[in-house]
Amino acid sequence: MKMSNNVGQFGDTTLTKVFVGGLAWETPQEAMREHFEKYGEILEAVIISDKITGRSKGYGFVTFKDAEAAKKACEDAAPIINGRRANCNIASLGARRPRSASSAPPPQQ
């Protein structure tokens, strides 16, 4: 049995796959693609939909050809796509979490 991490039809996408959340349900895949094309060559842009209803789940993924394009695409973590504020980050790294004293774990005694 072969184990693989982030290796699929586009090779290793650890630093090239961008998660895009907060999309309006009616946002077409092409609108998302068009927004991100300015950052670099896109290998794939997909919006995830419910298998039963076919309705968008409000998020998707954009896979870039190179990591620098993906990094540039995430510099604005809250882009406006199809008239709605979305959020994006490198998929393998997860969401950015604010660093504040209130989010620190309580001291152990």
C-alpha positions in Angstrom: 0.0 0.0 0.0 1.5 3.3 -1.1 1.2 6.3 1.3 1.3 9.8 -0.1 0.9 13.3 1.4 -0.5 16.0 -0.9 0.7 14.1 -4.0 -1.9 13.6 -6.7 -2.3 14.4 -10.4 -0.4 17.7 -10.0 2.5 16.3 -7.9 3.2 17.7 -4.5 0.8 20.5 -3.8 1.9 21.2 -0.2 2.8 24.8 -1.1 0.8 25.3 -4.3 -2.8 24.5 -3.2 -4.8 27.4 -1.8 -8.0 26.9 0.3 -10.7 29.5 -0.5 -13.6 29.8 2.0 -16.5 32.1 2.5 -17.7 31.9 -1.1 -21.2 32.8 -1.9 -23.3 29.7 -2.9 -23.9 31.2 -6.3 -20.2 31.9 -7.1 -19.3 30.1 -10.3 -16.0 28.3 -10.5 -14.9 30.6 -13.4 -15.3 33.7 -11.1 -13.0 32.2 -8.6 -10.5 31.2 -11.3 -10.6 34.7 -12.8 -9.8 36.3 -9.4 -6.7 34.2 -8.8 -5.3 34.1 -12.4 -3.5 37.4 -11.8 -1.2 35.7 -9.4 0.1 33.0 -11.7 -0.7 29.9 -13.7 -3.5 27.8 -12.3 -3.5 24.1 -12.8 -7.0 23.6 -11.2 -9.7 25.6 -9.6 -12.7 23.8 -8.1 -15.6 24.7 -5.9 -16.7 21.9 -3.6 -20.4 21.0 -3.9 -22.8 18.8 -1.9 -22.9 15.3 -3.5 -26.7 15.0 -3.0 -28.0 18.5 -3.8 -25.2 19.7 -6.1 -25.2 23.0 -4.3 -21.9 24.7 -3.4 -20.6 24.2 0.1 -19.1 27.7 0.0 -15.5 26.8 -0.4 -13.0 25.6 -2.9 -9.4 25.1 -3.8 -7.1 26.7 -6.4 -3.9 24.8 -7.3 -1.1 26.9 -8.8 1.8 25.7 -10.9 4.3 27.2 -8.5 4.5 28.0 -4.8 5.4 31.7 -5.3 2.1 32.3 -7.1 0.2 30.6 -4.2 2.0 32.7 -1.7 1.2 35.9 -3.5 -2.5 34.8 -3.8 -2.7 34.5 0.0 -1.1 37.9 0.8 -4.7 39.3 0.9 -6.2 36.8 3.3 -9.7 38.2 2.8 -10.2 38.9 -1.0 -13.5 40.0 -2.5 -14.6 37.3 -4.9 -17.9 37.7 -6.8 -18.9 40.6 -4.6 -18.3 38.8 -1.3 -15.5 38.8 1.2 -13.8 35.4 1.1 -10.8 34.0 3.0 -7.8 32.1 1.7 -4.7 30.4 2.9 -2.2 27.7 1.8 -4.3 24.6 2.3 -1.7 22.4 4.0 -0.9 25.1 6.6 -4.5 25.6 7.7 -6.1 28.9 8.7 -4.1 31.7 10.2 -4.8 32.2 13.8 -4.4 35.6 15.5 -1.6 35.7 18.1 -2.8 37.3 21.2 -2.5 36.8 25.0 -6.1 35.6 25.2 -5.4 32.7 22.8 -2.4 31.5 24.7 -2.9 28.3 26.8 -3.4 28.8 30.5 -0.2 28.4 32.6 0.2 25.0 34.1 0.5 24.6 37.9 
